[in-house]
Amino acid sequence: MSKTDAKHYDFPNGVRTIDITQHLDFCSGNVVKYVCRAGKKNGESSLDDLKKAVWYLNQLVEREEADALKRAEVTAVETSSTTDVLFSGLCPHGFWSGVRSWTD
């Protein structure tokens, strides 16, 4: 067994873990890699590999949460600007000055 053709990454049907992970980003690929090899690599416990997979999964969750927060902030700004424009034409000039939308 060589370092580049390790059998602990192979499935019984001949599919190799790299066949899957090459289509994923780094963190997602490592989640798959460590779950697939858990309990199969000499010198590595299943628990160690599963903890590694969880660590990478947590990185993905944190990234998604940060991205969701950024999207929510952008949406709030866009919504605020839209409501300001919509309501500014319905009332006398200056009526809405200093008043923010209900999304603030």
N, C-alpha and C positions, 0 to 999 in steps of 0.2 A: 504494500500500500504506500503510495506516495502522498506528499503533502497536497498535491493538486488533484488527486483522485481518491479522496478518502471515502471509504465505503459507509462510514457512519452517517453520511448525508444522503444515501441512496434509499429509495423506496423499493419494496419487493417487486413492484411492477416495472422496475427499470428507470423510472423517472428520478432525476437527480434534483436535489434541493436548488441547485443553481439554475435549473430550467425554470423554476418559479421565481426565485429572488432576483434574477437579472432584469425582471420587468417592474421591480418595486424600487421605491426610494431606499436610502441607506437604513434608516431606522426600521421601516416595515420589513425589509429583507432580513435584518438581524433578528427580528421577532420570529419570523418563519424559520430561519436557520437554527436558532437555539431550541425552539419547540421541536423541530424535526429530529435533531440529534440528541435530545434529552435521553439519557440512559444508554446511549449507543457508543459514545466515545470513551475509550480506555482512559482512566485517570480523571475523568470528569463525572461528578455525580449528576443525577437527574435534577436534583434540587438546585445545584449551582447553575445549570443551563436554564432552568425555568426562571430562576431569579434574574438571570441576564436578560431573558426575554421580557420579563416584567419591567425591567429598567428601561429597555428600549420602548416598550409600549407606553410607559409613563411619559417618555419624551414626546411621543406622538400626541398623547392626550394634552400635555401642556402646550404644545404647538397649536393644536386645534382650538384650545380654549383661548389662547392669545389671538389667534386669527379671528375667532368669533367676536371677541371683544372689540377688535379693530373694526370689523364690519359693522357692529352695532353702533360704534362711535361715528362712523362715516354716515350711516343711515340716519342717525339722530341729527347730524349737522345738515344733511340734505333735506330731511323732513322739516326741520326748523326753517330753513331758507325758503322752502316751498310754501309753507303756511304763511310766512311773512309776506310773500309776494301775493298769495291768494287773498288774504284779508286786507292788505293795504289798499286794494282797489275798491273795497266795499264800504269804506268809511271815510269821513272827511279827513283831509290832509292833517297829519300829526296825531290822529286819534290813537294809533298803535305805537307811537314813539315811546320807547322805554319799556314797552310791554313785550315779553318774550312769549313764544308759543307754548302750549301745554306740554310739548315734548321736552322742554328744558328742565 
